[in-house]
């Protein structure tokens, strides 16, 4: 049976300061936990109830049977899934030179956990291996971020850095820097050669002024392409950053935006 101190220790990982001090984070839900078996993640412990314990007892070395009422104290979910893992955080890093001839995402001040998790999942779908985040972007190991990635955090490298310094290094590598802004080139008319860093800001503040100066190629997703004249009067003023990311990635996935 789990002790009160152990329950408190695990539950504390739902708070950022304890994740940072321990170097651990929580992965919850059968789909994501099962993917840990096929990753290079360092799984410390697994806690599971009833059927899920029986299912995975021979697959995880350090798995513990947990009564349902105790598992609920470990979980942050309203309807606990019945299995969670404690995993060691990985120090993510990559050289700027590794971004050559690739598409890379760069996030400036994206603070919503669901958006970051979804963007990581989108990157994984399109084979984008690297995401650069400003230091004020929401933490990768936030449980809501991890949940929203649906396991993609295991395959996409996410690094946090001072963006201005990093973007300067990117410029020195002659890698084009795109920026999603309101008044840029129509993305449907933009051509790309499969290389570049795409900067996305939060939908409430956009890309910060200090970062805008690094953009070589401003791009815009035009709105209301199929709208009537009447509906143009009530057009939205912004697009969710994760939705915008998916549109941009889809277009950049096709060389020179020549649709199949």
C-alpha positions in Angstrom: 0.0 0.0 0.0 1.2 3.5 -0.8 2.3 5.6 2.2 1.0 9.1 2.7 4.5 10.5 2.1 4.8 8.6 -1.2 1.4 9.8 -2.3 2.4 13.4 -1.4 5.7 13.0 -3.3 4.0 11.8 -6.5 1.2 14.3 -6.3 3.7 17.1 -5.8 5.0 16.5 -9.4 1.8 18.2 -10.6 3.6 21.5 -9.5 6.4 22.9 -11.6 8.8 23.7 -8.7 8.8 20.0 -7.6 9.3 18.8 -11.2 12.3 21.1 -11.5 13.8 20.2 -8.2 13.3 16.4 -8.7 14.0 16.3 -12.5 10.9 14.0 -12.8 7.5 14.3 -14.4 4.2 12.4 -14.7 2.9 10.6 -17.8 -0.7 9.5 -17.4 -3.0 7.4 -19.6 -2.6 4.0 -21.1 -1.9 5.1 -24.6 1.0 7.4 -23.6 2.3 5.1 -20.9 2.4 2.1 -23.3 4.4 4.2 -25.8 7.1 4.6 -23.1 7.9 0.9 -23.6 9.1 1.7 -27.1 11.0 4.9 -26.3 14.3 5.8 -24.8 12.6 7.4 -21.8 13.9 6.6 -18.4 10.9 5.3 -16.5 11.4 5.4 -12.7 8.1 3.8 -11.5 4.6 2.9 -12.8 1.4 2.9 -10.8 -1.6 1.0 -12.0 -5.0 -0.2 -10.9 -6.5 -3.7 -11.3 -6.7 -4.8 -14.9 -4.0 -2.4 -16.1 -1.6 -3.7 -13.5 -2.2 -7.2 -14.7 -1.8 -6.1 -18.3 1.6 -4.4 -17.8 3.1 -6.2 -14.8 5.5 -8.1 -17.1 6.4 -5.1 -19.2 7.5 -2.6 -16.7 10.2 -3.6 -14.1 9.1 -1.2 -11.3 5.3 -1.3 -11.5 3.1 -1.1 -8.4 -0.4 -2.2 -7.9 -2.5 0.7 -6.6 -6.0 0.7 -5.2 -8.4 2.9 -7.1 -9.1 5.3 -4.3 -5.4 5.8 -3.8 -4.7 6.2 -7.5 -7.2 9.1 -7.6 -4.9 11.0 -5.1 -2.0 10.6 -7.6 -3.9 11.7 -10.7 -4.7 15.2 -11.8 -7.4 14.0 -14.1 -11.1 14.3 -13.3 -11.6 10.7 -14.5 -8.3 8.9 -13.7 -7.1 6.5 -16.4 -5.8 3.9 -13.9 -2.1 4.0 -15.0 0.6 6.6 -14.7 4.4 6.6 -14.9 7.1 8.7 -13.2 9.7 9.5 -15.8 13.1 11.3 -15.7 13.3 14.6 -17.6 15.8 14.6 -20.5 18.1 17.5 -21.1 17.2 18.6 -24.6 19.7 20.3 -26.8 20.7 20.5 -30.5 23.2 22.4 -32.5 22.0 25.2 -34.8 23.8 23.4 -37.7 21.4 20.4 -37.3 18.6 22.7 -38.5 20.0 23.0 -42.0 17.8 21.7 -44.8 14.9 21.1 -42.3 11.8 22.8 -41.2 11.9 23.9 -37.5 9.2 25.5 -35.3 10.0 28.4 -33.0 7.5 29.4 -30.3 7.6 32.9 -28.8 5.6 33.2 -25.6 3.1 30.4 -26.2 1.7 29.9 -22.7 -1.3 27.6 -23.1 -0.4 24.0 -22.2 -3.0 22.6 -24.6 -1.6 24.6 -27.5 2.0 23.6 -26.9 1.0 19.9 -26.6 -0.9 20.1 -29.8 1.9 21.8 -31.6 4.3 19.1 -30.5 1.9 16.5 -31.9 1.5 18.4 -35.1 5.3 18.6 -35.5 5.5 14.8 -34.9 2.9 14.2 -37.6 4.8 16.2 -40.2 8.2 14.9 -39.3 9.5 18.1 -37.7 12.1 17.0 -35.3 12.9 20.3 -33.5 11.0 23.0 -31.6 12.7 26.0 -30.2 10.8 27.8 -27.3 11.3 31.1 -25.7 12.0 30.9 -21.9 8.5 32.3 -21.2 6.8 29.5 -23.2 4.8 27.0 -21.1 7.0 24.2 -19.6 7.2 21.0 -21.7 6.7 18.8 -18.6 3.5 20.4 -17.5 1.0 17.5 -17.2 -1.5 19.2 -19.5 1.2 19.6 -22.2 2.3 16.0 -21.9 -1.3 14.8 -22.1 -2.0 16.9 -25.2 1.1 15.6 -27.0 -0.4 12.0 -26.9 3.1 10.7 -26.8 4.7 12.9 -29.4 7.0 14.5 -26.7 9.1 11.3 -27.0 9.9 12.0 -30.6 10.2 15.7 -30.9 13.1 17.6 -29.3 12.0 20.8 -27.5 14.6 23.2 -26.3 14.1 26.4 -24.2 16.5 29.3 -24.8 16.9 33.1 -25.1 15.4 33.5 -28.6 17.3 36.5 -29.7 20.7 34.9 -29.2 19.5 31.6 -30.8 17.9 33.4 -33.8 21.1 35.3 -34.4 23.0 32.0 -34.6 20.4 30.7 -37.1 20.9 33.8 -39.3 24.6 33.1 -39.3 23.8 29.7 -40.7 21.9 31.4 -43.6 18.7 29.5 -42.6 15.6 31.5 -43.6 13.4 32.7 -40.8 9.7 32.9 -41.4 7.3 34.6 -39.0 3.5 34.2 -38.8 2.1 37.8 -38.5 -1.1 39.6 -39.5 0.4 41.4 -42.5 2.8 39.2 -44.3 3.0 37.4 -47.7 0.0 35.2 -48.4 1.1 31.8 -47.3 -0.7 30.1 -50.3 1.6 32.1 -52.6 4.7 31.6 -50.6 7.4 29.2 -51.9 9.8 27.3 -49.8 12.6 24.8 -50.4 12.0 22.6 -47.3 14.3 24.7 -45.1 13.6 27.3 -42.5 12.6 28.3 -39.0 8.9 29.2 -38.5 8.2 31.6 -35.6 4.8 31.5 -34.0 3.6 33.8 -31.3 0.7 33.6 -28.9 -2.7 34.4 -30.4 -3.2 37.2 -27.9 0.1 39.0 -28.3 1.6 37.7 -31.5 5.4 37.6 -32.0 7.2 40.1 -29.7 8.8 43.2 -31.2 12.3 42.1 -30.2 11.9 38.9 -32.1 10.1 40.4 -35.2 13.4 42.0 -36.4 14.8 38.5 -37.0 12.1 37.6 -39.5 13.3 37.3 -43.1 10.0 36.2 -44.6 6.7 37.4 -42.9 3.8 35.1 -43.8 0.1 35.3 -43.2 -2.8 32.9 -43.4 -5.5 35.0 -45.2 -8.9 34.8 -43.6 -12.4 34.4 -45.2 -11.2 33.0 -48.5 -14.6 31.4 -49.0 -16.7 34.0 -47.1 -19.6 36.1 -48.5 -19.4 39.9 -48.4 -21.8 40.0 -45.5 -19.8 37.7 -43.3 -16.6 39.7 -43.9 -18.1 42.3 -41.6 -17.8 39.8 -38.7 -14.5 38.2 -39.4 -12.4 36.9 -36.5 -9.3 38.9 -35.5 -7.0 35.9 -34.8 -6.5 32.2 -35.3 -5.6 29.7 -32.6 -1.8 29.2 -32.7 -2.0 25.4 -32.8 -4.5 25.6 -35.7 -2.3 28.1 -37.5 0.6 25.8 -36.9 -1.1 22.9 -38.6 -2.0 24.9 -41.7 1.5 26.3 -42.0 3.1 22.9 -41.5 0.8 21.3 -44.1 1.7 23.9 -46.7 5.5 23.7 -45.9 5.3 19.9 -46.2 4.6 20.3 -49.9 7.8 21.4 -51.8 7.1 25.0 -53.2 3.5 24.6 -52.0 2.5 22.7 -55.2 -0.5 20.8 -54.0 -0.8 17.1 -54.9 
